[in-house]
Amino acid sequence: MVSKKIKEVFTLGIWKDNPVYRQILGICSALAVTNLMLNSLVMGLGLIFVTAFSELTVSIIRQFTPKHIRMMVQTLIISAYVIIVDILLKAYYPAMSEALGPYVGLIITNCIIMGRCESYAQKNPPLYSFIDGIASGMGYTIVLLIIAFFRELLGFGTLFGFNVMGEAWVSWTLMIMPPGAFFMLGILIWVAYNLFPVDEGGKVKGGATNI
């Protein structure tokens, strides 16, 4: 029973109820950092960490948090974990910290984290909340990496900084510009909605039910 519910949580977070292409959340960073795969990977890992531990913490203290201040408490918790990520990046990976710029700090305002804390962690046990945070973060990261794969490959001819298209490759300038991110995200959403159509109630046809 436990393993089945864990599987459902991962299925919803990564694919059926993906926070980016299904819920259309976290779009700013999804468009801003996806010109390179390494940037997208680091941003995704940071969000997985923050989402998982924020949900875990919110779930642990949910019964002791007054309802009228729970949003402020959640924001404080998220901020603490974002600061940890920011400090670690600046200490051990300063080049990446500079490349990501303000988008690490803006994880605090990412709707994915606040949404999962409020809608899931506030109502579920710590273990499932932690797993839900990992699943939602992984769903976000996978979308970023898919977009970044095509943008970096077509825009620079590289993957993770390694040249894979050869010196003769003519870069698609559009792909490394903001419109390239919009086009790729739009195509990804179109593909996802055609693979998993949504019924009138907002549920994926033939998919798992929301927990």
N, C-alpha and C positions, 0 to 999 in steps of 0.2 A: 504493500500500500504506500509506504513512504517513498520507495524507489519510483513508483508510478507517478506520484505527485511531483517528485523532483524532475522526472522526465517531462511532465506537462509544463512545468515552470520554464524549463529550458526551451522547449518547443515554442511556447508563446513568446518568450523574450527574444529569442534569436530569429525566429522565422514568422510564425503566424501573427504575432502582435508586435512586430519589430517597431521600436520607438521612432525610427527615422522615416522609413518608407510607408509604414502603416499608420502611425500616430502623427507623423509630420512634426516631430519634436527635435530639438538640437540641431536645427538647420544652419544656424550661423557658423558654428565651428565646422560642421560637415562641409560647408562650402569654402571656408576660409583656409583650412589646413590641408586640403586634399590634393594640392599640386605635387606633393611628394609622398611616397608610401611610408618612408621612415617617420615623417612628421605625423602622419595619420596613425601609425602604429603606436607611437609614444602617447599621443593624445588619447587614443582608445584605451590604452593600458591605465592611464591616469584616471579616466572616467570609470573604468571597471573598479579600480581600487576605491574611489570616492563613493560610487553608488553602492557597492557591496557593504562597506563598513558604515556608511551613513544609514542604510536600511537596517543593518544589524543593531546599531546604537538606538535608532528610533524605536525599533521593535522591543528592545530590552526595557526601555523606560516609558513605553507608551501608556502603561497603566498609572504612571505617576506624574504624567504631564498634563497640567490643566488645559482644557480644550481651548480656552480663549487666548493662550499664548503658544499653542503647539507649532504654528507656522514659524514663529520667531525662534523657537527652540530648534526646529529642523534646520533653519537657515544657519544658526550658530554651529550646529553639528557638521553640516556640509562644509562650512567655511573652515573649520578646524582641519578637516581631512584634505581640503584643497591646499591649505597652507603647507601641510606636510609634503604633498606632491611638489609644490612650487619650490620648497626649500631643498628637497632631494635633487630636483633637476638643476637648480642653480649650483649646488655643491658638487654633483658628480657628472653633470652633463650640461655645462653652461652654454655650449653652442646650440643645443636643442632648445634650452630655455629661452635663448635670444630669438631663435627662429620661430618659436610658437608665440612669443611676445605676450600680449595681454590675454590670449585665449585660454591660457592655463587658469588665470585668475577668474575668468568668466565662467569657468565650470560651476562656480557658486550659483550662478543664475540659470544654469542649464535646466530647462523644463523637465528633462528626463528624470533627473535625480529627485527634484522636488515632487514630481508627479508620482514616482514610485514610492517615495517615503510616505506621502499622504494617502495614496490609494491602496498600497499593499502592506508596507511595513507597519502602518498604524493599525492594521486589522489582523496580522498574521504573526505566528511565532518567530523567534530570532533565526532559527536555522533556515526556514523557508524564505524569510526576508533576505538573508545573506545570499542565498542561492539566486533569488529573483534579481538582486542587484548585479550579480555576476552575469546572469543571462541577459539582462537588459543592456549592460555595458558591452557584452560580447556582440549583441545585435547591432549596437551602434558602431562598434569597431569594425565589424565585417562590412557594413555599408561603406564606411570611410575607406577601407582598403580596396573595395571593388571600384569605387569612384577614382581613387588615387592611382590604381593600376592603369586604367586607361588614360588618365590625364598625364601621368608621368611618362608612360610609354609613348604616347603620341606627341606629347609636348616637348619632351627632352630626349626621347629615344633610350631612356634608362629605366631600371627597376632597382629600387633601394640604392640608387647612385651608380650602379654598374651599367655600362653601355651594352645594350643587347641588340640594338638595331644597326650598329655599324656607323662608320664615319660618314657614309653617303646619305644617311637618313636626313630628310628635310622635316624639321620640326613643325608641328601644327601650333602656331602661336596662339590660336583661339583656345586651345586646351589648357594653357597655363594662365589664362585670363579668367576673371570671374564668370563670364558667360559660359565658359567650358564646364564649370562646376554645375551651373544651373541645368545645362543640357544633359549632362550625365545623370544628375539626380532625377530629372524628369523622365528620362528613359528607364532608369531603374524602377521608379514608382510605377510606370506603365507596365513594365514586364511583371512586377510583383502582383499587381492587381489583375492581370490577365491569367497568371498562374494560379492565384488564389482569389477568386471573385468574392466580394462581400455582399451578404444579403441585406435586406432593408433594416434589419436590427443592428447592423454593424458587425456581425459575426462572420468569420470565414466559413464559407460553405464547405462542409465536409471536414472542417478542422476541429480541434479540441475546443471545449468551452472555456470561458474565462474562469479563473479560480477566485 
